[in-house]
């Protein structure tokens, strides 16, 4: 059975005890069932950092209020015994512990650093650890070290010491040793220190007092201890304590003090039974007792201001809701609870959700089920006022007429005037699913409605809802600070502030405990008290406003739970949900009774101690920071840090949070184990920041900061980057240089290729020019062909046409001789035309580049005779006479080409001569053969003759054969000269070289 449950049953069994007379305690017992390593506590002390140190039979235990850490021979180097004999301090506040048997002295290393304190074994210059009292310098023990072991030693705050043994006792101060005139053996519980004084309790409870070496007169005994029956029977212990003298007798703890030879006692704790009390530590600033038991572990006892009136078993499981303050006490359910611990039961219907007591009249108005009743407390009579289709939700005085009452049901409002229901009207705008839970006056006939569908502003006089907010929430309670600031509590959806037309959601508190708020209570001292389904919370009103106006990011909620002597964490909402008594006592309804307390007297124990690091492990190996910084390798793996902060209040009120600066900006809750695990940080600079809020007002917090440097891999270091940059520069330089060299080589190759291509291009250009010339020549050949055809065919065809026309028209009348002559001429002309086509084909072939003249030694007479045969008749038809002088000359030439040249010249002469003489002759002159064709025709003008003789100026399209003649002469190596006189005729001279071999006038190649 836990101590808290035992205390609760004690109050039930003794309901007559007065709330004003009886002190109430919150008692927590730590033993092996909830974390304490061993149940035999030998000593209790606190170090300067705030940690509690316990001596046990299994080692020295450090306690931070949440977790126990054991230091024994397994984890303390050099420690040879786990039995801790005593833990005490010296005048400077240093803590020491000693072991039994083989004595080891441990010093608690609580130096001002980030690390949590640990015990360190002292090997030299260890001080003397007394049985009781304060640590004494070693020189005192050296004074008597030749004496046998003492049964008991006591160190005073001023550094002196009493040694008690069966063969003699001593007092030592400043190396002065004085023997005391009394001997043991004495029971340890009968010897104790009161400041600098040694108090010895005799077997018959006689008292002797020694101040130093001097015995004082018998002191006067004052206080309740001396008459305590258990003390008189010797049923007491004197627990070890380094800061005072205490006696635990029966179930009462007394403190002794010596003032002017008066040994006074006063009660510190009563009605608390703790078995085998062995040691005690009094934390006066926090009004808390730490009591060690030799068999039951550690007890932490704190007075509490919370009180729950004893509940009769008949009403214990009914829960408590609405309350009313009467002249005699507080009425809830059907019980009237008085402050002296008594109660009175009335014949009321339980489960009252709305009540109101009218002072001075004895009348209680309440609404069980669907009825509205008035109950008269003095007479016990009930008067039925009305019955409604839905339950009554609120009853309160009319702000305009205090003697009248206003009430509301789920959908209607009305008034009670002289115990008569009047003005009842259904609230316009409320429908099913929007039931009214509570109603609050907001002005003259205007009200705030807390409904299942948000908050409504209601005008009772005009029966209309003129404003609505938070329509999706089930609202249960409201607290209005004027018309523009309203605090709103919902069921399961958090709580809100309506401020100047803006709705702000308030924080949900630790463990989301404030998602359901049952009451918002202003204590008039700057704080709100919030009752919820998860405890009672105190919060600064200004902190909430700062949060709403974005001046603060977080709000601290101080929690009260069953650990603070509340009967339950679940409070109830009703109308009203709380009541004040005239003496400022507050009463709240809960599932397990009413909770009474004085808000302004209820202390808060803030977690104001610093945060410390217990250990840092890297891959399960403990490491230490260097100069406050943690340096990790790049492949560091798992990093775990355990942090703690001494706090012995309700653990809900210490909210440790951490973040890793440089990695994550969000704050995370430190796990209950206190261990923060970080997996594989990247290379860079970080900082682990652990913080906690230490006060109720904004900005009150402390934090610890551990810089963490994760070294990069060698290939991520600055030196490597610089080296890489240097190599990159060298590589780029080499690459540029190589590129330049390659470009130079390529440039030279390109220049060579350009030169070759330029040469080839020039050749191609020349070929193109040559091709262009060839194309021009080809085109010119076509023109020449046309010209030749027109030129050479025109005369024979005209002659044939003339003869054939003449024969066709006159053949019937023509003489036979004439007909034969014409036919002979026609035959000669067609033969001449046939011969011309053969010669023309030869000339056409000569126009190709691949054509070459076919030289042979020819007689000019034969060529002349053939020409005469062809042209004699043609010229005769034109009235011209052809005279051919056949020379006896030979020429080495191409006969066909020469024949074409001669014919063309004759044809030109015949064309431009009429009834004249045309002569063909040949002569020899030096190295040339000269063939002349002369006529007596029109002649040439000088410019026309010059153009005829120039191949580039000759236009074959005009019917002259100059171009053909000049072209063919080039092929056979000759040239043409002419003399002409207009009107008298022209002489052409074909001059051919006199040679026996063909000249090199063929095509290239």
ZAMARGU-4260 file (C-alpha; in steps of 0.2 Angstrom, whole numbers, plus 5000, padded with zeros to 4 digits):
<rodrens>
0) 5000/5000/5000 | 5007/5017/4995 | 5009/5031/5007 | 4997/5042/4997 | 4983/5029/4998
5) 4986/5027/5016 | 4985/5045/5019 | 4969/5046/5009 | 4961/5032/5019 | 4967/5041/5035
10) 4956/5056/5030 | 4941/5045/5027 | 4943/5036/5043 | 4944/5052/5053 | 4931/5064/5045
15) 4930/5075/5060 | 4948/5081/5058 | 4947/5100/5053 | 4954/5106/5037 | 4961/5121/5047
20) 4969/5110/5060 | 4976/5095/5050 | 4991/5097/5039 | 4990/5088/5023 | 5005/5080/5014
25) 5010/5073/4998 | 5021/5058/5001 | 5031/5049/4988 | 5040/5033/4992 | 5054/5027/4981
30) 5060/5009/4983 | 5066/4995/4973 | 5049/4994/4964 | 5051/5011/4956 | 5069/5013/4953
35) 5079/5014/4969 | 5093/5001/4968 | 5092/4996/4986 | 5080/4999/5001 | 5092/5003/5015
40) 5096/5021/5015 | 5110/5026/5027 | 5112/5045/5023 | 5105/5059/5012 | 5114/5075/5006
45) 5112/5087/4992 | 5127/5094/4982 | 5129/5112/4975 | 5121/5108/4958 | 5105/5101/4966
50) 5107/5082/4965 | 5102/5071/4979 | 5115/5058/4986 | 5109/5043/4995 | 5120/5031/5004
55) 5114/5013/5002 | 5121/4995/5005 | 5124/4993/4987 | 5133/5009/4983 | 5132/5028/4982
60) 5116/5034/4973 | 5113/5050/4964 | 5095/5055/4962 | 5089/5070/4951 | 5071/5068/4955
65) 5067/5057/4941 | 5081/5044/4939 | 5093/5035/4950 | 5111/5032/4946 | 5121/5020/4956
70) 5140/5021/4959 | 5148/5006/4966 | 5164/4995/4965 | 5158/4990/4947 | 5160/5008/4940
75) 5170/5018/4952 | 5189/5014/4950 | 5198/5009/4966 | 5182/5007/4977 | 5183/4991/4987
80) 5166/4991/4996 | 5149/4995/4991 | 5142/4998/5008 | 5141/5017/5011 | 5143/5021/5029
85) 5139/5040/5029 | 5137/5055/5017 | 5140/5072/5024 | 5148/5089/5020 | 5162/5100/5026
90) 5161/5119/5030 | 5164/5123/5012 | 5149/5113/5006 | 5159/5099/4998 | 5151/5082/5000
95) 5160/5066/5005 | 5155/5048/5007 | 5163/5034/5017 | 5162/5015/5016 | 5161/5003/5030
100) 5174/4989/5033 | 5188/4994/5022 | 5186/5012/5023 | 5186/5022/5006 | 5183/5040/5005
105) 5173/5047/4990 | 5172/5065/4986 | 5157/5071/4975 | 5165/5081/4961 | 5152/5095/4958
110) 5163/5107/4950 | 5155/5121/4940 | 5155/5113/4923 | 5142/5106/4911 | 5144/5088/4917
115) 5133/5080/4931 | 5143/5077/4947 | 5151/5060/4950 | 5160/5053/4965 | 5179/5052/4964
120) 5189/5041/4976 | 5202/5050/4987 | 5218/5041/4989 | 5228/5054/4999 | 5224/5067/5012
125) 5207/5061/5015 | 5197/5070/5028 | 5189/5061/5043 | 5171/5056/5040 | 5161/5056/5056
130) 5147/5045/5061 | 5136/5060/5062 | 5138/5078/5059 | 5151/5087/5048 | 5167/5082/5039
135) 5182/5086/5050 | 5200/5089/5044 | 5212/5074/5045 | 5223/5082/5058 | 5210/5078/5071
140) 5211/5060/5068 | 5230/5060/5068 | 5229/5067/5086 | 5221/5051/5092 | 5225/5038/5079
145) 5235/5028/5091 | 5219/5025/5101 | 5208/5010/5098 | 5193/5012/5086 | 5179/5023/5092
150) 5161/5018/5093 | 5155/5035/5087 | 5161/5051/5081 | 5152/5068/5079 | 5158/5083/5069
155) 5152/5100/5073 | 5148/5114/5060 | 5164/5124/5067 | 5176/5109/5064 | 5177/5102/5081
160) 5174/5084/5085 | 5167/5072/5098 | 5174/5055/5099 | 5164/5042/5110 | 5170/5025/5115
165) 5167/5013/5129 | 5184/5016/5137 | 5184/5035/5136 | 5177/5050/5126 | 5186/5065/5119
170) 5183/5082/5112 | 5195/5089/5099 | 5197/5107/5093 | 5211/5115/5084 | 5222/5100/5088
175) 5218/5102/5107 | 5212/5085/5114 | 5201/5085/5130 | 5195/5069/5138 | 5176/5069/5143
180) 5171/5062/5160 | 5159/5050/5153 | 5160/5033/5145 | 5150/5022/5134 | 5143/5011/5128
185) 5128/5022/5123 | 5115/5018/5110 | 5118/5028/5094 | 5100/5035/5095 | 5104/5043/5112
190) 5118/5054/5106 | 5116/5068/5095 | 5122/5086/5090 | 5112/5101/5093 | 5123/5115/5084
195) 5140/5114/5093 | 5133/5105/5108 | 5133/5086/5112 | 5117/5080/5119 | 5116/5064/5128
200) 5100/5055/5132 | 5101/5043/5147 | 5092/5027/5149 | 5078/5036/5159 | 5078/5050/5147
205) 5088/5061/5158 | 5097/5074/5147 | 5115/5080/5149 | 5123/5094/5137 | 5141/5097/5133
210) 5147/5112/5125 | 5165/5108/5120 | 5173/5100/5135 | 5162/5108/5147 | 5146/5100/5154
215) 5131/5112/5155 | 5119/5113/5169 | 5104/5102/5167 | 5093/5110/5153 | 5075/5114/5154
220) 5065/5103/5143 | 5052/5112/5133 | 5040/5106/5119 | 5029/5091/5116 | 5043/5078/5114
225) 5046/5076/5132 | 5028/5070/5135 | 5027/5060/5120 | 5022/5042/5126 | 5033/5034/5112
230) 5048/5044/5117 | 5045/5040/5136 | 5045/5022/5131 | 5061/5023/5122 | 5052/5020/5105
235) 5062/5033/5095 | 5076/5036/5084 | 5088/5050/5080 | 5090/5050/5061 | 5107/5055/5054
240) 5106/5073/5048 | 5121/5086/5046 | 5110/5101/5048 | 5100/5099/5064 | 5095/5087/5078
245) 5079/5077/5075 | 5070/5064/5085 | 5057/5052/5077 | 5045/5045/5090 | 5030/5035/5086
250) 5023/5044/5070 | 5029/5061/5074 | 5045/5069/5069 | 5053/5083/5081 | 5066/5095/5079
255) 5077/5100/5094 | 5085/5117/5098 | 5095/5123/5112 | 5092/5141/5118 | 5098/5148/5134
260) 5100/5131/5142 | 5082/5127/5136 | 5081/5111/5126 | 5066/5114/5115 | 5056/5103/5104
265) 5044/5106/5090 | 5033/5095/5079 | 5040/5094/5061 | 5029/5080/5055 | 5015/5070/5063
270) 5003/5056/5059 | 5015/5049/5047 | 5022/5031/5050 | 5039/5027/5042 | 5047/5011/5047
275) 5065/5011/5053 | 5069/5029/5050 | 5088/5031/5048 | 5092/5048/5041 | 5083/5064/5036
280) 5087/5079/5026 | 5077/5095/5028 | 5075/5106/5012 | 5068/5122/5020 | 5068/5133/5004
285) 5056/5121/4996 | 5047/5115/5013 | 5051/5097/5009 | 5057/5083/5019 | 5068/5068/5013
290) 5067/5053/5025 | 5078/5038/5023 | 5072/5021/5029 | 5083/5006/5034 | 5070/4994/5025
295) 5058/5004/5014 | 5069/5016/5004 | 5067/5035/5002 | 5052/5045/5007 | 5049/5063/5000
300) 5036/5072/5010 | 5029/5089/5005 | 5015/5099/5013 | 5001/5102/5001 | 4987/5115/5001
305) 4975/5104/4992 | 4961/5096/5002 | 4947/5085/4998 | 4933/5084/5010 | 4929/5067/5016
310) 4915/5059/5005 | 4902/5047/5012 | 4903/5031/5003 | 4885/5034/4997 | 4891/5048/4986
315) 4909/5043/4983 | 4906/5036/4965 | 4893/5049/4960 | 4905/5062/4954 | 4903/5081/4959
320) 4897/5095/4947 | 4888/5111/4952 | 4891/5119/4969 | 4883/5132/4979 | 4891/5142/4993
325) 4880/5143/5009 | 4882/5151/5026 | 4887/5135/5033 | 4898/5127/5019 | 4898/5121/5001
330) 4883/5112/4995 | 4887/5099/4981 | 4876/5084/4976 | 4866/5082/4991 | 4880/5085/5004
335) 4884/5101/5013 | 4903/5101/5017 | 4910/5111/5031 | 4928/5117/5033 | 4930/5108/5049
340) 4929/5091/5040 | 4911/5087/5044 | 4896/5086/5032 | 4877/5086/5031 | 4866/5076/5019
345) 4850/5083/5012 | 4836/5074/5003 | 4841/5082/4986 | 4841/5073/4969 | 4859/5070/4964
350) 4868/5074/4948 | 4864/5093/4949 | 4872/5101/4934 | 4865/5119/4938 | 4862/5126/4955
355) 4861/5143/4964 | 4860/5147/4982 | 4852/5164/4987 | 4861/5170/5003 | 4850/5174/5018
360) 4835/5165/5012 | 4840/5147/5014 | 4833/5143/4996 | 4843/5132/4984 | 4837/5133/4966
365) 4843/5117/4956 | 4838/5107/4941 | 4838/5088/4942 | 4833/5080/4926 | 4820/5091/4917
370) 4813/5100/4932 | 4817/5116/4940 | 4815/5115/4959 | 4818/5126/4975 | 4824/5118/4991
375) 4823/5126/5008 | 4838/5120/5018 | 4832/5125/5035 | 4815/5115/5033 | 4820/5102/5020
380) 4805/5107/5009 | 4805/5106/4990 | 4794/5117/4979 | 4792/5113/4961 | 4793/5128/4949
385) 4792/5121/4932 | 4796/5106/4920 | 4804/5109/4903 | 4807/5098/4888 | 4826/5099/4889
390) 4837/5101/4905 | 4841/5117/4913 | 4859/5122/4909 | 4862/5138/4920 | 4854/5148/4935
395) 4861/5165/4940 | 4856/5181/4947 | 4848/5194/4935 | 4862/5208/4933 | 4848/5221/4932
400) 4838/5214/4947 | 4848/5204/4959 | 4832/5198/4968 | 4827/5189/4952 | 4835/5174/4943
405) 4839/5170/4925 | 4839/5152/4919 | 4842/5143/4903 | 4838/5127/4895 | 4845/5118/4880
410) 4835/5130/4868 | 4826/5143/4879 | 4829/5157/4892 | 4818/5163/4905 | 4817/5172/4922
415) 4812/5167/4940 | 4803/5182/4948 | 4795/5178/4966 | 4798/5160/4963 | 4787/5161/4947
420) 4794/5156/4930 | 4791/5171/4918 | 4797/5177/4901 | 4801/5160/4895 | 4806/5160/4876
425) 4814/5149/4864 | 4830/5156/4858 | 4828/5161/4840 | 4841/5153/4829 | 4846/5138/4840
430) 4841/5121/4833 | 4845/5103/4837 | 4864/5100/4838 | 4867/5118/4845 | 4861/5115/4863
435) 4865/5128/4875 | 4878/5122/4889 | 4880/5138/4899 | 4874/5156/4899 | 4884/5172/4905
440) 4877/5190/4906 | 4886/5202/4894 | 4876/5218/4897 | 4858/5224/4898 | 4847/5209/4893
445) 4862/5203/4882 | 4871/5186/4885 | 4885/5175/4879 | 4880/5158/4875 | 4891/5143/4876
450) 4883/5130/4864 | 4887/5114/4856 | 4890/5125/4840 | 4901/5139/4846 | 4899/5155/4855
455) 4884/5166/4852 | 4879/5184/4857 | 4861/5184/4861 | 4849/5199/4863 | 4836/5192/4875
460) 4824/5207/4873 | 4823/5206/4854 | 4826/5187/4854 | 4840/5186/4841 | 4857/5180/4840
465) 4868/5194/4832 | 4885/5186/4832 | 4893/5169/4831 | 4910/5162/4831 | 4918/5144/4832
470) 4903/5136/4826 | 4911/5119/4823 | 4916/5118/4842 | 4907/5111/4857 | 4910/5126/4869
475) 4907/5122/4888 | 4914/5137/4897 | 4918/5156/4895 | 4927/5169/4904 | 4924/5187/4898
480) 4936/5201/4902 | 4924/5215/4896 | 4916/5214/4879 | 4931/5213/4868 | 4941/5199/4877
485) 4933/5182/4880 | 4942/5166/4885 | 4933/5151/4877 | 4935/5133/4883 | 4929/5119/4871
490) 4927/5100/4873 | 4941/5091/4865 | 4946/5105/4853 | 4957/5116/4864 | 4954/5133/4871
495) 4954/5150/4863 | 4955/5169/4865 | 4943/5181/4857 | 4952/5197/4857 | 4946/5213/4847
500) 4937/5202/4834 | 4951/5190/4832 | 4951/5172/4837 | 4967/5164/4843 | 4970/5146/4848
505) 4979/5144/4865 | 4993/5131/4867 | 4986/5114/4872 | 4999/5112/4886 | 5009/5097/4891
510) 5003/5081/4885 | 4989/5090/4876 | 4981/5091/4893 | 4971/5107/4888 | 4962/5101/4874
515) 4947/5100/4886 | 4946/5114/4898 | 4932/5113/4911 | 4935/5130/4920 | 4945/5146/4917
520) 4948/5155/4933 | 4956/5172/4936 | 4964/5172/4953 | 4966/5191/4953 | 4985/5190/4955
525) 4989/5189/4936 | 4987/5170/4934 | 4973/5159/4927 | 4969/5142/4934 | 4963/5129/4922
530) 4954/5114/4927 | 4954/5100/4914 | 4952/5081/4912 | 4971/5079/4914 | 4975/5090/4930
535) 4975/5107/4936 | 4986/5121/4928 | 4992/5138/4933 | 4998/5150/4919 | 5002/5168/4918
540) 4989/5178/4910 | 5001/5190/4903 | 5011/5176/4895 | 4995/5170/4886 | 4992/5188/4880
545) 5010/5189/4874 | 5008/5172/4865 | 4991/5178/4857 | 5000/5194/4851 | 5015/5185/4844
550) 5027/5192/4857 | 5031/5175/4864 | 5033/5158/4856 | 5028/5147/4870 | 5019/5147/4887
555) 5023/5138/4903 | 5009/5129/4911 | 5013/5123/4929 | 5004/5107/4932 | 4996/5100/4948
560) 4991/5082/4947 | 4988/5067/4959 | 5006/5068/4963 | 5002/5085/4972 | 4988/5076/4983
565) 4974/5079/4971 | 4961/5065/4972 | 4960/5064/4953 | 4966/5072/4938 | 4949/5073/4930
570) 4939/5088/4935 | 4921/5092/4929 | 4912/5106/4920 | 4896/5112/4927 | 4887/5128/4931
575) 4895/5135/4940 | 4911/5125/4937 | 4920/5133/4953 | 4915/5144/4968 | 4925/5156/4978
580) 4923/5157/4997 | 4924/5174/5006 | 4941/5169/5013 | 4948/5167/4995 | 4947/5148/4996
585) 4943/5140/4979 | 4933/5124/4977 | 4933/5114/4961 | 4922/5099/4957 | 4930/5082/4951
590) 4925/5064/4949 | 4931/5060/4966 | 4925/5074/4977 | 4928/5093/4979 | 4945/5100/4978
595) 4948/5115/4990 | 4964/5126/4991 | 4970/5144/4992 | 4977/5149/4975 | 4988/5163/4983
600) 4995/5151/4996 | 4998/5136/4985 | 5017/5136/4981 | 5025/5132/4965 | 5041/5123/4964
605) 5049/5129/4948 | 5063/5118/4939 | 5076/5132/4941 | 5092/5121/4942 | 5104/5120/4928
610) 5105/5107/4915 | 5119/5095/4915 | 5127/5082/4904 | 5129/5065/4912 | 5138/5056/4898
615) 5142/5057/4880 | 5144/5041/4871 | 5150/5038/4853 | 5146/5021/4847 | 5145/5015/4865
620) 5162/5023/4870 | 5162/5037/4883 | 5170/5052/4876 | 5174/5069/4884 | 5172/5087/4876
625) 5188/5096/4873 | 5188/5114/4879 | 5169/5113/4879 | 5168/5107/4861 | 5164/5090/4854
630) 5174/5085/4839 | 5168/5070/4830 | 5176/5060/4815 | 5167/5059/4799 | 5161/5041/4801
635) 5156/5044/4819 | 5140/5033/4819 | 5128/5034/4834 | 5131/5049/4846 | 5121/5048/4862
640) 5120/5060/4876 | 5111/5059/4893 | 5106/5075/4901 | 5098/5078/4918 | 5092/5093/4928
645) 5088/5091/4947 | 5070/5093/4950 | 5060/5085/4964 | 5043/5093/4961 | 5030/5086/4949
650) 5039/5079/4934 | 5025/5086/4923 | 5033/5103/4927 | 5050/5100/4920 | 5049/5101/4901
655) 5067/5098/4894 | 5068/5101/4875 | 5082/5100/4863 | 5087/5105/4845 | 5102/5103/4834
660) 5107/5120/4829 | 5113/5120/4811 | 5103/5105/4807 | 5085/5107/4813 | 5076/5123/4820
665) 5062/5113/4828 | 5062/5109/4847 | 5060/5091/4852 | 5055/5084/4869 | 5069/5076/4878
670) 5064/5057/4881 | 5060/5052/4899 | 5076/5043/4900 | 5086/5059/4897 | 5095/5051/4882
675) 5097/5060/4866 | 5102/5050/4851 | 5109/5058/4836 | 5113/5047/4821 | 5127/5052/4808
680) 5128/5071/4808 | 5135/5077/4791 | 5152/5086/4791 | 5150/5104/4798 | 5148/5114/4813
685) 5133/5111/4825 | 5127/5114/4842 | 5116/5104/4853 | 5105/5115/4863 | 5095/5109/4878
690) 5083/5121/4887 | 5069/5121/4900 | 5057/5135/4906 | 5061/5140/4924 | 5047/5153/4927
695) 5030/5157/4924 | 5033/5173/4915 | 5039/5175/4897 | 5057/5173/4894 | 5061/5164/4910
700) 5072/5149/4904 | 5089/5142/4905 | 5099/5132/4892 | 5115/5122/4889 | 5124/5123/4873
705) 5137/5110/4867 | 5146/5114/4851 | 5149/5099/4840 | 5161/5099/4826 | 5160/5085/4814
710) 5176/5083/4804 | 5175/5080/4786 | 5182/5066/4776 | 5200/5070/4770 | 5193/5073/4753
715) 5181/5085/4760 | 5193/5096/4770 | 5198/5114/4765 | 5216/5108/4762 | 5210/5095/4750
720) 5199/5107/4741 | 5214/5119/4740 | 5225/5105/4734 | 5211/5100/4722 | 5210/5118/4716
725) 5228/5119/4713 | 5228/5102/4704 | 5213/5109/4694 | 5223/5125/4690 | 5238/5115/4685
730) 5227/5103/4675 | 5218/5117/4666 | 5235/5126/4663 | 5242/5110/4656 | 5226/5107/4646
735) 5226/5125/4639 | 5244/5123/4635 | 5241/5106/4627 | 5226/5113/4618 | 5236/5128/4612
740) 5249/5116/4605 | 5236/5105/4597 | 5228/5120/4590 | 5245/5126/4583 | 5248/5109/4576
745) 5230/5109/4569 | 5233/5127/4563 | 5248/5122/4553 | 5239/5106/4547 | 5224/5118/4543
750) 5235/5130/4534 | 5243/5116/4524 | 5225/5110/4520 | 5220/5127/4516 | 5235/5129/4505
755) 5231/5112/4497 | 5213/5116/4496 | 5217/5133/4489 | 5228/5126/4476 | 5214/5113/4472
760) 5201/5127/4473 | 5212/5137/4460 | 5213/5122/4450 | 5194/5119/4451 | 5192/5138/4447
765) 5203/5136/4432 | 5193/5120/4428 | 5177/5130/4430 | 5184/5144/4420 | 5189/5131/4407
770) 5173/5123/4409 | 5164/5139/4407 | 5174/5143/4392 | 5170/5125/4385 | 5152/5129/4389
775) 5153/5145/4380 | 5162/5136/4366 | 5148/5123/4366 | 5135/5136/4365 | 5145/5144/4352
780) 5146/5128/4343 | 5127/5126/4343 | 5126/5144/4336 | 5139/5139/4323 | 5130/5124/4318
785) 5114/5134/4316 | 5124/5147/4306 | 5133/5135/4296 | 5117/5125/4292 | 5108/5142/4287
790) 5123/5148/4278 | 5129/5133/4268 | 5112/5126/4265 | 5103/5142/4260 | 5112/5143/4243
795) 5110/5125/4237 | 5092/5124/4244 | 5088/5140/4235 | 5095/5134/4219 | 5086/5118/4220
800) 5070/5127/4225 | 5073/5139/4209 | 5076/5124/4197 | 5062/5113/4204 | 5049/5127/4203
805) 5055/5131/4186 | 5053/5113/4181 | 5037/5111/4190 | 5029/5126/4181 | 5036/5123/4163
810) 5040/5105/4162 | 5025/5102/4150 | 5031/5115/4138 | 5049/5114/4141 | 5061/5107/4128
815) 5069/5090/4131 | 5086/5098/4131 | 5082/5111/4143 | 5073/5099/4154 | 5088/5088/4154
820) 5099/5103/4158 | 5088/5107/4173 | 5088/5089/4179 | 5107/5088/4177 | 5108/5105/4187
825) 5096/5098/4200 | 5106/5082/4202 | 5122/5092/4204 | 5114/5103/4217 | 5108/5088/4227
830) 5125/5079/4225 | 5133/5095/4231 | 5121/5096/4246 | 5125/5078/4250 | 5144/5082/4250
835) 5140/5097/4261 | 5132/5087/4274 | 5147/5076/4275 | 5159/5091/4276 | 5147/5099/4289
840) 5148/5083/4300 | 5166/5084/4299 | 5166/5103/4304 | 5154/5099/4319 | 5166/5086/4325
845) 5180/5099/4324 | 5171/5109/4337 | 5174/5097/4351 | 5189/5099/4361 | 5194/5081/4358
850) 5194/5084/4339 | 5211/5084/4330 | 5215/5088/4312 | 5219/5073/4301 | 5234/5079/4291
855) 5239/5072/4274 | 5249/5078/4259 | 5236/5084/4247 | 5236/5092/4230 | 5227/5109/4230
860) 5222/5106/4212 | 5210/5091/4217 | 5203/5102/4231 | 5200/5116/4219 | 5192/5105/4206
865) 5180/5097/4218 | 5175/5115/4224 | 5173/5121/4207 | 5161/5106/4203 | 5151/5110/4218
870) 5150/5129/4216 | 5150/5133/4198 | 5132/5130/4195 | 5127/5138/4211 | 5137/5154/4207
875) 5130/5153/4189 | 5112/5154/4196 | 5117/5170/4205 | 5124/5177/4189 | 5142/5175/4195
880) 5157/5167/4186 | 5169/5156/4195 | 5187/5156/4189 | 5198/5142/4197 | 5216/5143/4194
885) 5222/5125/4197 | 5239/5126/4204 | 5252/5112/4204 | 5255/5114/4223 | 5254/5102/4237
890) 5250/5106/4255 | 5252/5095/4271 | 5235/5099/4279 | 5217/5091/4283 | 5209/5091/4266
895) 5191/5091/4273 | 5194/5106/4284 | 5203/5116/4271 | 5189/5112/4259 | 5176/5118/4271
900) 5186/5134/4273 | 5187/5137/4255 | 5169/5133/4252 | 5163/5146/4266 | 5174/5159/4258
905) 5167/5155/4241 | 5149/5155/4248 | 5152/5172/4256 | 5159/5179/4240 | 5144/5172/4230
910) 5132/5179/4243 | 5138/5197/4242 | 5142/5197/4223 | 5130/5198/4209 | 5134/5196/4191
915) 5152/5197/4195 | 5168/5187/4195 | 5174/5176/4209 | 5191/5169/4207 | 5200/5154/4217
920) 5219/5153/4215 | 5234/5147/4225 | 5252/5153/4226 | 5268/5149/4235 | 5278/5162/4245
925) 5293/5158/4256 | 5287/5146/4269 | 5268/5148/4266 | 5255/5142/4254 | 5243/5156/4250
930) 5226/5152/4244 | 5216/5167/4238 | 5197/5170/4235 | 5193/5186/4227 | 5177/5193/4221
935) 5170/5209/4213 | 5156/5211/4225 | 5150/5224/4238 | 5166/5223/4248 | 5168/5227/4267
940) 5168/5242/4277 | 5184/5243/4287 | 5176/5240/4304 | 5166/5226/4297 | 5181/5218/4289
945) 5190/5220/4305 | 5176/5211/4315 | 5176/5197/4302 | 5194/5194/4304 | 5193/5194/4324
950) 5186/5178/4331 | 5181/5186/4347 | 5171/5200/4338 | 5163/5189/4325 | 5144/5186/4327
955) 5140/5170/4318 | 5121/5173/4320 | 5122/5187/4307 | 5125/5174/4293 | 5144/5177/4290
960) 5155/5162/4291 | 5170/5172/4298 | 5169/5163/4315 | 5169/5145/4307 | 5183/5150/4295
965) 5194/5157/4309 | 5190/5142/4320 | 5195/5129/4307 | 5210/5139/4302 | 5216/5137/4320
970) 5214/5118/4319 | 5225/5117/4304 | 5238/5130/4309 | 5233/5144/4296 | 5227/5161/4297
975) 5216/5173/4286 | 5220/5190/4279 | 5209/5200/4269 | 5209/5216/4258 | 5192/5224/4253
980) 5186/5240/4245 | 5168/5244/4247 | 5159/5243/4230 | 5174/5235/4221 | 5176/5218/4230
985) 5186/5208/4243 | 5201/5197/4242 | 5203/5184/4256 | 5220/5175/4258 | 5221/5159/4267
990) 5239/5157/4273 | 5245/5139/4277 | 5262/5134/4283 | 5273/5125/4271 | 5278/5109/4281
995) 5279/5091/4279 | 5272/5087/4297 | 5256/5092/4306 | 5258/5106/4318 | 5254/5104/4337
1000) 5237/5113/4336 | 5227/5099/4344 | 5218/5099/4360 | 5228/5098/4377 | 5233/5081/4381
</rodrens>
